[in-house]
Amino acid sequence: MEIKDLEAKQGKVEIVIEITEKGDIREFNKFGSAGKVCNAKAKDASGEIKLTLWNEQIDQVKVGDKIKVSNGYVNEYQGEKQLTTGKFGTLEVVSGDATETPSEAPAEETKEATADISSDAVEEEFIQ
């Protein structure tokens, strides 16, 4: 799957992208749960998309990293598509040299994090 193929309200997104920029980290407290959110920009050969990073994903990902999003979800805000792992998706940093594909990366060289958000309302409010 490539960025150009992503549509708003699309789920079950499996994609490998490169982080090109990370924005400011914002903290929130919603429904008794504290958390952090950060907007990033990512690209592949077909285009760019905004990526929402939640909690531990923020520290896990650095500019220049290639990441794999599994079971991601695409939102749309003010006409702009945005990718997130949401409640059920995962994000892993794909490590190794540039010739390695994500499936070839040894398991011990990848990091995985799951967004732990208690409400879709929190997610929708902070994806901007």
Sequence and secondary structure as in RCSB ss.txt:
>XXXX:A:sequence
MEIKDLEAKQGKVEIVIEITEKGDIREFNKFGSAGKVCNAKAKDASGEIKLTLWNEQIDQVKVGDKIKVSNGYVN
EYQGEKQLTTGKFGTLEVVSGDATETPSEAPAEETKEATADISSDAVEEEFIQ
>XXXX:A:secstr
  GGG  TT  SEEEEEEEEEEEEEEEEEETTEEEEEEEEEEEETTEEEEEEEETHHHHH  TT EEEEEEEEEE
EETTEEEEE TTT EEEEE S TT  GGGS GGG EEEE   S HHHHHHH  
